[in-house]
Amino acid sequence: MSKTIETVAGILSAKFSVPEGEVKENAELGELLTDSLDLVEFSVVVSDQFGVFISGEEMAAVVTVGDVVELVDGKTGPA
């Protein structure tokens, strides 16, 4: 597991009470987070954690945890 996905899993677990065992690259954020406000908060936390800006359009295109990892790695380089 990459450092990026470990960090994303930690965020989902700590902030949104998602069991870490459910956080896999192919897991859909819509199934892990309860509503669109959670998705917005998640994008803010991820942005802060990795020191990158993630636009609303970029988050709208994200479907899975793997998509988040690719987006972050594309902005920061693979972890």
C-alpha positions in Angstrom: 0.0 0.0 0.0 1.4 3.4 -1.0 2.0 6.2 1.6 -0.7 8.2 -0.2 -3.4 5.6 0.2 -2.4 4.9 3.8 -2.9 8.6 4.5 -6.2 8.8 2.7 -7.4 5.7 4.6 -6.3 7.3 7.8 -8.3 10.4 7.0 -11.4 8.4 6.1 -11.1 6.4 9.3 -10.3 9.2 11.7 -12.5 11.9 10.4 -15.4 10.0 8.9 -15.5 6.8 10.9 -14.9 4.5 7.9 -13.3 1.2 9.0 -9.8 1.1 7.5 -10.5 -2.4 6.1 -13.2 -0.9 3.8 -10.7 1.6 2.3 -9.4 -0.1 -0.9 -8.4 1.6 -4.1 -11.6 0.5 -5.9 -13.9 1.6 -3.0 -16.3 4.3 -4.1 -16.3 7.4 -2.1 -20.1 7.6 -2.5 -20.4 4.4 -0.5 -17.8 5.4 2.1 -19.0 8.9 2.8 -22.6 9.6 3.9 -23.4 12.7 1.8 -22.0 15.5 -0.5 -21.0 17.7 2.5 -18.8 14.8 3.7 -17.2 14.8 0.2 -16.5 18.5 0.4 -15.0 18.2 3.9 -13.0 15.2 2.8 -11.5 17.2 -0.2 -10.6 20.1 2.2 -8.9 17.7 4.6 -7.0 16.0 1.8 -6.0 19.3 0.4 -4.7 20.4 3.8 -2.9 17.1 4.5 -1.0 17.0 1.3 -0.6 20.8 0.8 -2.3 20.9 -2.6 -5.3 22.6 -4.0 -8.1 20.4 -5.2 -10.8 22.2 -7.2 -14.5 21.3 -7.1 -14.3 20.1 -10.6 -11.4 17.8 -9.8 -13.3 16.3 -6.9 -16.5 15.9 -9.0 -14.5 13.7 -11.3 -13.3 11.5 -8.5 -15.2 8.3 -8.0 -12.9 5.9 -6.1 -10.2 6.0 -3.4 -7.8 5.2 -6.2 -8.9 8.3 -8.1 -8.1 10.4 -5.0 -4.6 8.8 -4.8 -4.0 9.4 -8.5 -5.1 13.0 -8.2 -2.9 13.7 -5.1 0.1 11.8 -6.6 -0.3 13.8 -9.8 0.0 17.0 -7.8 2.7 15.9 -5.4 4.5 13.0 -7.1 4.1 9.4 -5.9 4.5 8.9 -2.2 
